Amino acid sequence: AYAGQTAATQQLSLRLDRFYEFAQGPTIKLAAHRLGIQQQVLSRNIARLEADLGRSLVERKHMSTTLSPAGVALCRAILRERRRQELRRRAEATAATLNERR
C-alpha cells in the first residue's frame, strides 16, 4: 500500500489509515485490537496526526472520545480517496484484461 512513497509519506499514510480505523468505532481499544497494535500506540499515532495537521481530530472527554468536526471531515476525505483509488484499480484491471484479449 505504501510502495513508492518516501518514509515520511509512508508514516503519514500509516497514521491516516490508523485514524480511519479508529473512526470506525466504537472505541479506541477495539480499533487498536482490530489493527493488532496496543491502544497506547494508536493514541500516539492519533496525537501525532493531530500535530502534523495542526487540528484536533478527536474530542476527548472523561472515559470517551468522539470525532471533532475536523476529524469527521478528515474521515470523509479519506473515504473519498479510498473510493477513488479503488475505481482507478478497477479501471486498470479492466484495461489490462481488454489488452490481454487482443
N, C-alpha and C positions, 0 to 999 in steps of 0.2 A: 504494500500500500504506500510505502514511502520511498520507493526506488527513484533515483534521480534527484532527490532533494538534498539540500545541504543539511548538516547536523542541526543547525538552529531551526530550520524549517521542519525537519523531522520531529523535533521536540515540540514545536508549536502544534503540529498536526496531531501528535500523540495527546497533548493536553486538550485539544479541541474534541478529539474522539472520546476521551475520558469524561470531559464535561458533558457531552451529549448523552453518554450512558447514564451519568448521574441524573441528568434532567428527566430521564425516563421514569425515575422514581422507583418505589415510593420513598426510599431512604438512602442516605449516603452509604450506610452499612451494606445494604443489599446491592447497591451499584458496585461497590468495591468487590463484593463477593462474585458478582457476575463477571467482573473484569479480571478476577483472580489476583487481586492486589489487596494490601492492607488498607483499612479505612483512612489511616493517617497519611498514607501515600496519596490517596485520592484527594484528601483535603488539601494537602500541599500543592498538588497539581492544579486544583481549582484556584487556590490563593495566588499561585504564580501566574496563571492565566489572567486573573483579575489585575495583577500588577502589570503584566505585559500590555493589556488593553487599556489600562487606566480607568477601569469601570468596575463597579460592584455588580457581580453576576448573581450573587446569592444573598438573600436576606436571612441573616442568622438570628434566631430567637432562642430562648431557653428551650433546649431539647428538640428544636425543629429547624429545618431550613426550607426555604421556598425560593423560587427563581425571582430575581428582581426584574423590572421591565427590560433592562439591558440583557439579562440572561434569557428572557423569553425571545427577544429579538435575535440574539445570537443563535439560539436553537433553531429558529425559523430559517436563518441564513445557512446554517449547517445542513439542514434538511433539504433546502433548495439545491445546494451544491452537490449533495449526495445523489439527488434525483437527476441532476444534470450529468454527473459522471456516469450514472447507470444508463441513461439514454445514449451517451456517447459510446459506452462499451457495447451496447446492443447494436447500435448503428455500425460500428466497426466489425462486429461479429457477422452481421448480415452482409456487409460488403465483402468480407473475406469468403463467406460461403458462396456468394454470387460469383466471385472471381474464380473460385475452385471449380465451379460448374462450367466455366468457359473452356 
